Amino acid sequence: MSGVVHRAADMDASGPVSLGRRLANGRQSPTAPLKIFGHAKKKINDIFVEISSYIDDGIRFLEGISVLVQKIIVLFKFEVRSSFYS
């Protein structure tokens, strides 16, 4: 058993999987950890931007409901007053 870690390839059920990119000279270039981190960070930021848009949509929806409820309350009070005086 060897203590050497090979970063260029890994195995899955279908065979070897490349963890790097193939250069023009045929060699494998392992993906740099900083590049992997940057890619992951971008994906996470994209997810938070999407969540933010959902939150903004929810806020607009609740504000719309609030206005609608206020109008309903005003109409209900008007109906109660008009039926009381009739």
C-alpha positions in Angstrom: 0.0 0.0 0.0 1.4 3.3 -1.0 1.2 6.6 0.9 1.2 8.6 -2.3 -2.0 10.6 -3.2 -2.7 10.9 -6.9 -4.8 14.0 -7.7 -5.0 13.5 -11.4 -7.6 10.8 -11.5 -10.1 9.1 -9.2 -12.3 6.1 -9.7 -16.0 5.7 -9.8 -18.3 2.8 -10.9 -17.7 3.5 -14.6 -13.9 3.8 -14.4 -11.3 6.6 -14.0 -12.6 10.1 -13.6 -10.4 13.1 -14.4 -10.1 15.6 -11.6 -8.0 18.0 -13.7 -8.0 19.3 -17.3 -6.0 17.8 -20.2 -3.4 20.1 -21.6 -2.4 20.3 -25.3 0.6 18.2 -24.7 -1.5 15.4 -23.3 -0.6 15.8 -19.7 -3.2 16.3 -16.9 -3.2 19.6 -15.0 -4.7 19.2 -11.6 -7.3 21.8 -10.7 -6.0 24.3 -8.2 -7.7 24.3 -4.8 -8.1 28.1 -5.0 -9.9 27.7 -8.4 -12.2 25.1 -6.9 -12.9 27.4 -3.9 -13.6 30.4 -6.3 -16.0 28.3 -8.3 -17.8 27.0 -5.2 -18.0 30.6 -3.8 -19.6 31.9 -7.0 -22.2 29.1 -6.9 -23.0 29.9 -3.3 -23.3 33.6 -4.1 -25.7 32.8 -7.0 -27.9 30.8 -4.6 -28.0 33.7 -2.2 -28.9 36.1 -5.0 -31.8 33.8 -6.0 -33.0 33.5 -2.4 -32.9 37.3 -2.1 -35.2 37.6 -5.1 -37.6 35.1 -3.6 -37.6 37.2 -0.4 -38.2 40.4 -2.3 -41.2 38.7 -4.1 -42.6 37.6 -0.8 -42.3 41.1 0.7 -44.1 42.6 -2.3 -46.8 40.0 -1.9 -47.3 40.6 1.8 -47.4 44.4 1.2 -50.1 43.9 -1.4 -52.1 41.8 0.9 -51.7 44.4 3.7 -53.2 47.1 1.4 -56.0 44.8 0.4 -56.8 43.9 4.0 -56.9 47.6 4.9 -59.4 48.3 2.1 -61.6 45.3 3.2 -61.6 46.6 6.8 -62.6 50.1 5.6 -65.5 48.6 3.5 -66.6 46.4 6.4 -66.7 49.4 8.8 -68.7 51.4 6.2 -71.2 48.5 5.8 -71.6 48.1 9.6 -72.1 51.9 10.0 -74.6 52.1 7.1 -76.6 49.1 8.4 -76.6 50.6 11.9 -78.1 53.9 10.7 -80.6 52.3 8.3 
